[in-house]
Amino acid sequence: MLNLDSDFKRLFPKLGFTLKDFQKKVITNVVEKDSTLCIMPTGGGKSAIYWMAAAELNGICIVISPLTALIAEQAQKIKEQGYETLEIHGGIDPMKQMSIMSDFANRKTNPAFIFASPEKIATDGYFEYCLKQRKDEINLIVIDEVHCVSQWGMSFRPFYKRIPDFLDNLYGERKCARILALTATLNPMELSDICDSFRIKKENILKQTILMRNEIQLHVMKFVNENEKEDRFWDLIKMHRDEKILVYLYRKKGDRGVDGLTQAALDKGYKAALFHGDMTAKERMEVIEQYRSGEINMVFATNAFGMGIDIPDIRVVIHFMIPESTEQYYQEVGRAARDGGGANAYLLYSNKNIDVKRTYFIDRSFPTEEKLREVYKNIGKRAGCRVFQYFDNEDIQECLPYYTKCGLITIVAKGFSGLSELYNIKDPELKKYYDSTEAKGYVKTTKKCDITPQQLSETVYRAVLAGNARLNKALERWLVIEVADTQISDERMRIMLDDIAEKRNYKHGLLDYFVYLIEDNPDTQHLHQEIARYLGMDKYHLNRIYKTVDGNRVRSKSEVIICDLLAKSGLKYEYERLLEYEPGKVINPDFTISIDDGKKLYWEHIGMIGNEKYSDSWTNKLDIYERYFPGQLLKTYESGAIASDAEKIINMIKTGDVIK
């Protein structure tokens, strides 16, 4: 049985906080049960969950993370706790990456955590081979921002889709280390897709009870034209000019894109910078650090600014154009108030923005029939086995999932261009392969030697790792594919276009529903509640909208006062913990207070005594207390004296005057 509180202090003594109940629930599920999908709001403490789960499992943890900047930041944080880490991403020289992985496979290093990008997972065969040498020590696979796996979502990334195949290659089908998949929001189709991809059982989907971010005030503003919208935008910038502001634009170019509005802000004297996916990892990291330090306080960004970037004191998020789904909106406003303080989020949009989002952003995110045929011309030049540079071609990345689904292409291995960069070969098997052809090409070698692509790749990797072959340069990260046909048949094209149409219509539906939500729920409280309902939050908890000083969510401002006074007093309490009075029958006291001798007290705050339905319910509840828990009930009533009334009760508890 885990003792997470004491273990956390022992394993992470430098951290100045304790684990929350939901964090402990997820950690326990991963360690004692099985692979787990964790859904919790942005800023909820996902890092501490996988740190602790990995430490409890006492092995190597692979963390798949979407951004180089995020990998560097997370690795540094865990290093500060005394744990050895490896970082493998595109910002590191390729030969250096191979050296790092060789040392790992040869047990010259013993990291607790290996951080890698999905691109590395998807394309690098040597990385995979080195991990395979110590696969029995790898006890946990963490997939951060797991919603990127699903083609049904707004953040789909093709490299994420290759993670299940990577795990099958590493462990064999149906066998794997424990998986901890982490995200803040999922739509129903994404949820199903992810659980299928990673074989996560329904009972291991853990969703935080409170998904709402009520500390962020949501302001929705609809405009007739773009000039009116931009005027209001600059008014908001002026109003919040001394706070950290994040502006989402989605479009890089143009006067009202990232470039144009950033320049306009600079011309107006604001400390601003831009952020988008075409910048180098180093450039993006510099902006993040300037933003974190306060050197700049305003960032104009595409949705490249998001996943995992932890700037705790962002106070304002402005959407200058409508997001394409409820999930995207709530993910992005969740960049604010990660420190628990209050924040404001403004959504500025027009009917034109909705149309542009539908036709330009959603529709153009899918390949057309013409593009599917054009991209395939190069891939399908000849049937059979071939290698190609998947990593550097965005068009191929976009089209490949559709080619594989309809059977045009099968991915058979990870490879490289050929054997020409090898020298000083001492491995006899590899030497035979090397000498078999003059050109040293990958596919020609497999055919000449009558071996599979997987056999050739692993023979090269084995020799390089053992020092029985040397390289002039790092091996390329190419995919080896089997091409079924040189032409796309009508039947296969129909399968691809039907798949695209289904996904496009689904995304249109997500946008339509989001527009309905913001236009039908203009005030912040109802919008938070309806979004939370859509994300699957239990109806019973939707009114828990007020945050206490110790992080609880309660239903009224009076209960905030009571919680804050209880926290200040040091008394241990739980909010709305179910209390069983007969088998299968429960009530929920507002506050359950633990006394030193193990006795429980139950505190009810009676706030709507004049309401007939409420009064009848309270009368029944009072009878239960008197019959089953005599002498254990405490009461306060809604009034202007709630603070002093609560203090009196707390003092009586601490002095023992209420215990009979």
N, C-alpha and C positions, 0 to 999 in steps of 0.2 A: 504494500500500500504506500503510495507516494505521500511524502510530507513536504508539499511544495513550498510552504512558507519558510521552513528552516533550510530546505535545499537551496532556495533562491538566495538567501543570505550567504550561504556557504559558497555557492558556485559563482555568484555575482556580487561580491561584497562591496564593490565600488559604486553600485547603482543606488541612488538615494530615493527609491520608491519601493512599494510592495505590489505584488501581483493582484489584479482585480479578479473577482469571482469568475467572470466569463473567460478571462485568460487562463485561469487554472482549469476550468472545464475543458477547454480545447487541448491544453497540454496533456491532461490526464487521458483524454480520448485517444490522442495520437500514441502516447506511450503504452497505455494498457489495452487498447482495443485495436484500431486499424487505421488505414489511410483516411484522412479527414479533409473536408471542405469547410473552411472557416470564412463566414461572411460577417464583417464588422465595419462600422463607419470609419472613414478616413480619420487618421489621428488617434485611433483606438488602442494602439499598442501592439501591432502585429509583430514587430521585430522581437519584442520580449518573449512572445509566444514561441517563435521558432528557435530562438537562442536557448530557451529553457528546455524545450522538447529535445533538441539535439544533445544538450548536456546530460539530460536524464537517460537518453538512449545510449550515451557513452560510446560514440563511434564517430565516423566522418559524416558530415552533413554537406550535401550539394545544394547551393542556393542559386536558382535560375532567376535572374533579375533583368529588367528590360533596358536599363540605361547604364552606360559606362560611368556616368557621374554618380549614380545611385550605388553601383557596385563599390566604387572607391569610398563613398561615404559610409556604407554599411560595414565594409571590411575594416575601416579605421576604427569605428565604434567598438567592434567586437575585439579588435586587437588591444584596445585600451582596457578591456576586461581581462587581459592576460591569455587570450586564446590565439593560437597560430592559425593564419589564414593563407589561402592562395587566391589570387585574382587573375582570371583569364578573360581577356576581352580585346577588342580591336585596337585599343589604345596602346597595347604592348607590342613590341617588335615580334614578328612571327617566329624568328629563330629563338628569341628569348622565351616565347610561350612554349616551344617544343622542349627547351632546356628545363623549364619549370616542371612540365609534366613528366619528363624523363626522370628527374630527381624524385618526383612523387612516386612514380611506378617502381623505382628502384629502392624505395623506402629511405631515401636520404632526407626527406622531410616528412613530418607527421602532422598535417594540418587538421584542426577540428572542423574547419569550414572551408569549402571551395566555392567561390563565387564565379559564376559564368553567365554569359549572355545567351539568349536563345539562338542567336546566329551561330555561336560556337557549338552549341548542342546540335544544331541542325546540319552542320556542314563539315565539321572537323573530325575526320576518322582517327587521327593520331591521338587527339584528346580522348576520344571514346575508348580507344585501345588501352591507353594508359590507365584510365579509370577501371577498366575491366580487370586489370592485374590485382586490384585491391577491392573488388566489388563486395566481398564478404564483410569488409570493414565499414562500408557505406550503409548506415542505418536509417538515414532520413533524406528525402528529396523534397526540397521546398520550392514551390512554384509561386512566385510573387506575381501579382496582377494576372491571375489565371484567366480572367475574362478574355484576355487576348488570344486564347486558344480557339475560341468559338467563332465560326464564320457568321453566326447569327447576331453578333454584337457590333457595336460601333468602333471598337478598338482592335478588331481582328488583325493579327500579324502572322503572315505565313510561316515564319520561323517557329513560332509557338506551336503551330500545328504539327511540327515534326517531333515534338517532345515525346509523345507516346511511342513512336518508332525507336527513338533513342533509348528509351527505357527497355523496350523489348530486345534491342540489340545488346544492351548491357547485361541484362539478367536472363533473357529467354522469355518467351511469351508466357503470360499468366504468373510470372514470378517477378517480385520487385521489392525494394526497400519500402518502408512506410512513406507515404506521400502526404505532405501538408500543403494544400492548395489555399491561397489567400487572395481575397478580393474585398472590395467595399460594396459593390452592387452587381446584381445579375438579373437579367430578364429571364422568364421561364424557359425559353429555348436554349439560352446559354447554359443555364443550370443543368438541363438534361444532357446537353452536348458534353459538358465538362465531366459530369459523373460517368457517362459512358466511356469517355476517352481514358479516364484514369481508374475506372472500375471502383468508384467510391459508392458505398451503399447508402441508401436513404437515411438510415439511422445515424450515419456519420457525417451528415450535413449539419453543422452547428451555426446557428444564426443568432447574433446578439439580440437580446430582447428589445432593446431600444435602438432603432436605426436612425432616428431623427437627430438632426443637428440644430436644435432650437436656439442655440446661442448665436446662430447666424440669422439675421432678419432678411427675409426674402422680399424683394421689391420688384414687381413686374410692371413694365411700362410699355404700352403699345403706341406706335406713332403712325401718322398718315403718310409721311414722306421721310426720306433719309436726311434732309437738311434739318428738319425739326428734331430728329433723333440725335444728330451730331451736336446741335446746340445744347441739348439737354446733357449729353455726354460730357462736354467740357464744363458745364455747371457742376456736375458731380465730381469731376476731377478737382475743380477749384475748392469745393466743399470739403474734400477729404485730402487735400494736398499734403498735409503733414503726416499722413498714415501710409502704411505699405499697401499699394494698390496692384492688383493683377487684372489685366484686361485680356479677355479672350476674343480673338478676331477670326481665326480659322484660315484666313486668306493672307498670303505673304505679300503680294504685290498690290499696287494701286494706292490712291489717296486715302482710301478707307481700309486698307490692309495693314499688316504689321509694319511694313516699311514706312508707309505714308503717315500713319498716326504717331509712330515713334518720333519721326522727324518733326511733326507738328508740335509734339509735346516738348521736344528739345528746344524748338524755336520759341516756345512760350516760357522757357526757363525752368522746366521741370527736370528732375534727375531721373531720366528714363533710359531704358535699354530694350532691345528687341530680343526675341527668343523663338527659334523655329528649327525644324528638323534638318534643314540644309546647312546649318552651322556645324562646325567640327565639334567633337566631344569636348575639346579643350576650350573652345569659345563658349559653349553652353555652360561649362563648369565655372568659367570666369564670371559669367552673368549671375549664376546662382550664388557664388560667394560674395559678389558685390551687393546683391539683394539681401543676403543674410546679414551682412555686416552693417547695412544701412548706407553704404556709399551711394547706392541708388535706392529709390523707394517706389519705383513704378516700372512694371514689366509689361510689354505688349507682346502677346504670344499666340501661337497656334496651339492646338491641343497637344503638341510635343511637350509643353510644360504641363506636367501632371504627374503621372504614375510615380509614386514613391518619393517625390521631391518634398523634403521636410523643411519648410520655412515656418516656424511656429507662430510668428506674429503678423501674418497677413491679415489686415483688418477689412479690406474691401476687395470683392471680386466683381468685375463688370463684364457681362456678356454683351458685346457690341452687335452680335448676330445670334440668332436663336440656335441652340444646340439641336442635334438631330434626335435625341431621345431623353426620356426622364433619367435614365441611368447616367448618360453623359453629363447632364446638367448637375445632378447631385454629386457625382464624382468631382466635378470641377469647382462647384461652390465649396466643396469640402477641403479645398486648398486653404481656406480661411480658418482662423480661430483654432488652430491645432494646439495652441497653448491653453485652451479652455476659456479664453476671454470672449467678449462679445465682438460681433463683426456684422457687416452689411454686404448683401449680394444684390446686384441690380441686373435685371434682364431687360435689355432694350431691343425691341423688334418691331417689324412691320409685316404686312401681308406679303410684300415683295420679298422680304427675307425668307419667309416660309417657302415661297415658290422657288427661290434660288437654292435653298437648302435641299429641296426635293429633286429638282431637275439637274442642278450642277454638282452638288456634293454627293447625294445618295446615288442617283442614276449613274453618274460617271465613276463611282467607286467600283463598278462591275465592268468586266471586259465585254465589248460588243462582239457580235459574230465576226465582223471584219477583223477585229484585233485578234480573236482566237485563231483565225485562219492565218493571219499574217505572222504572228509569233511562232506558229507551228511550222512555218515554211523552213525555218532554220533547224528546229529540233527534229523534224521528220524528214530530213533530206534522204535518210536511208533507214530501213527497218533494222532491228537488231540492237546490239549493245553499243553504247557510246558514253563518253564523259562530256560534261559541259559545265560552264561557269555559272551555276545557279546564283551564287552569292551576289554577284555584281550586276545582275540584270533584273530590275524591278518589274519589267513586263513579264518575264518568265515567272517570277515569284507570284505575280497576280494570277497568271493563267494556269500554273502547274496544278493547283488543287482540282481544277475542273478536268484537266487532261487525265489525271490519275483516277478520278472518280468514274469516268466513262470508259476506262480501260485502254486509252491510247498509250499511256506511259506507266511503267512500273519502276519504282526506285529500288535498285538491287544492292547498292553498296555506296560507301563514301570512298572517294578515290582522289586521283591527282592526274596530271597530264601524262606522265610516263616515268621511265627509269633513267632518263638522261642526266639528271642532276646527282645521281649516286656515284660514289667512287670508293676505293679501298674496301671492296666487298669481300668479306671473309665467310659469310654464311653460304654454304655450298648450294642450298636450294635456290636462294636468291641469285647467286652467280649463274646458275643454269638458266634462270628466267632472263637475266640481264643479257646473256650471250645469245639468246634465242632469236633476237631480231636486231637488225642494224639500226632502225629508227628509234627503238626503245619505247614505242608508243604503248599506252596502257592497254587498249582493247586488242591490238595486234599481239601483244605478249600473252594475254589470256587465251587467245585462239591458238597461237602457235604451241603453247605448252599444255593446252587442254585443261585449263583450270578455271575456276569461277572468279569473278571480280573480288569477292570477299577473300578468297584464298590469296590472291595477289596482294591486296592491300595489307592483310595481316602478316604476310611474309615480310614485306618491306618494313612495316611498323616494328615487327619483332627484331629484325636485324638492326635497325636504327637504335632501338631501345637498348639492345645488348652491346652496342658498340661494334657490331660486326658489319656495319656499313656507315659511310659518312655522306653528308649532303653538302652540295655547294650553296644551296639556299633552302629555305623552308618548303615543305611540301604544300602544294596548293590545296584549297578546300573545295573540291569539285564533287559533284554527284555522279554516280554511275547509274545509267538508266537503260531500260529495255524498251525500245520503241516498237509498238505492235504494228503500225501501218504508216506509210508515207503520206497518206491522205486522210482527212477527216470525213468519215462517212456521214450521210444524212442522219442515220440513227444515232450516232455518237454526238453529232452536233445538237440534235433534239434533246438528248439527255443533259448536255451542258446548258443549253438555253433554258430548259425547264427548271433546272437547279438555280440558275441565276434569277429567273423570274420569281421563283418562290422566295428567295432571300430578299430581292428588291421589294416585293410587295410587303414582306414582313417588316422591313425597315420603314417603308412608307407608313405602315400601321403604327410603329413606334413613334414616329414624328406626329402623326395625327393625334395619338393619345396624349402626347406631351402638350400639344397646342390646346387640346380640350382641358387638361389639368390647369394650365396657367390662366386660361380665360374663364374657367368656372370657379376658380379658387383664388381670387385676387389678394386675399389677406394672408400674411405669413403663416399664422398658426394652421389654418385649414390646408394650405398648400403643403406644409411639412407633413401633416397627417395623411393627406391623400397620397403623397409620394411614398411615405412609409407603408401605407396599406398596399400600394401597388408592389412594393419591394418585398412584401410578404410578412410584414410585422403583424403580430397578433392584435386583433381589434381591441382586446382588453387593455392593452398598454398604450393606446394611441393618445390618451389624455395625460400621459406622464411627460409633461412638456417643460417643467421647471427644473433647473439644475442646481444642486446643493453644493456647498463648499467642498464636500468630500466626494463628489462625483455621482451621487445618486440622482435619479430622475423621479420627480414626484408630481402630484396632480394639482397642487394649489400653492399659492405664495405663503399661506399660513404653514403648510407642511415644510416649506423651505426653512422658515424660521425655526421650527421644531428640530429639523435635521441639523441645522447649523449649530444650534445650542447643544444638542446631543454630542455632535462631533467635538465641539469646543470643550465639553465637560469630560471627554475621554470615555464615556459610557459606550459599551459595545451594543450596537443595534442593527436590525435588519428591517428593511422597508417592504411591507406587503408580502411577508413570508407566509405561505399557506400553513394553517394550523388544523390538524385533524382532530375532531372531537368524537367521532364514531368512525368505525371502519368504512372508508370510502366517502366520508362526509367531511368537508372542510369549510373554514371561514378564513378571511385574510385580514388580520389585525393591521392597522396602519403601521405600527412600530412594534417589533418584538425586541425586548431588552433583556440581555443576559446579566444576571447578578453573579457575584463571585462564587457563591456556593452552588451554582448550577441551576438555580431557580430562574424561571422566566416571568417577566411582566409584559402585559399587553396594553399598549397605549392606543386609544382611539381618539381621533380628532373629529368632532361632530360638526359638520359645516353647513348642512342644509336641513336643519331640524324642522323648518316650516313647510317643507315639501312633503306631501302626503305619502307618496311612494317611498321616499327616503326614510320618513319617520317609521313606517311599517317595517321596513327592512331593519332599521336600527333596533326596534323593539324586539324583533326575533333574534337578532344577534346578541342583544343584552341578556335575553333568557338563556342563551347558550353559555355565555360567560358565567352567569350565576350558577348554572347547573354543573358545568364541567370544570370551570377554572375559578372557583370562588377565591376572592381576595387577591386576584392577579390582574384586575382591570384598572387602568388609569384613564382619565377622561379630560379633554379640554374642549371648549366650544368656540366657534367662530366669533371673534369680537375684536375690538381695537386693542384689547389688553392681552392678546395672545402671547406676546413675548414674555411679559411678566408672569402670566399663568404657567407657561411652560417652564420658566426658570424655577418657580416654586416646586413644581413636580420633580424636576431634576435634582434639586437640593434635597428633597425628601427621599428620593431613591438613594442618593449618595450617603445620606446620614442613616439610612435604614428605617426611616419612619413609616414607609408605606408597606413594609414587609410584616405580615401578620402571622 
